[in-house]
Structure formats: structure tokens, C-alpha cells
């Protein structure tokens, strides 16, 4: 997988979600766990504000056992596109 493409996709997702504002609530449910759930797929997405000021590499390094973001994973490209589709529709 091309890391530059993953970074670009991740950044595009963040920008898209921030620009959609209130439209996000149509397909997204906020949780009390610093995350939100895509109601169409059932996937739980980390609230991106949690890792502000951290690089992609810093966040990635904390996804494993004992890390700050243990039990989380990065989405696949298809999962990101599916969420964008669900939010837009």
C-alpha cells in the first residue's frame, strides 16, 4: 500500500468531515467514547480531534498493544470511500 496515498486519503477524510458540519449527523452517530459510528456500515471511527498535533507516523505507532490507540486500526481505502458516500447521501 502506498503510504502517501493513505496519508492523502486520511487528510481528505478529515477535511471532508470538517467541511460537512451538520450534514454529518444524517449518517453518523456521536458516542461518548470520543468516536462516531457510521450507521450504514456499523463501523466506529475515532474522533479526529483526539490526535490533533500528532503525525500520521506517531498515531500509527500507537495502534498496537499497549499503545495509546490500542484496539483501533486505520481504515482501508474502500472503508473511507464508503463512509464518504454514506455521509454525502
HUSULZI-V737555 format. One record per helix or strand of 3 or more residues. SS is the DSSP state (H for helix, E for strand). FROM is the first residue (numbers start at 1). LEN is the number of residues. If there is no record, write none. Layout:
# HUSULZI-V737555
ss	from	len
SS	FROM	LEN
SS	FROM	LEN
This chain:
# HUSULZI-V737555
ss	from	len
H	3	24
E	28	3
E	35	4
E	44	3
H	48	4
H	56	6
H	77	12
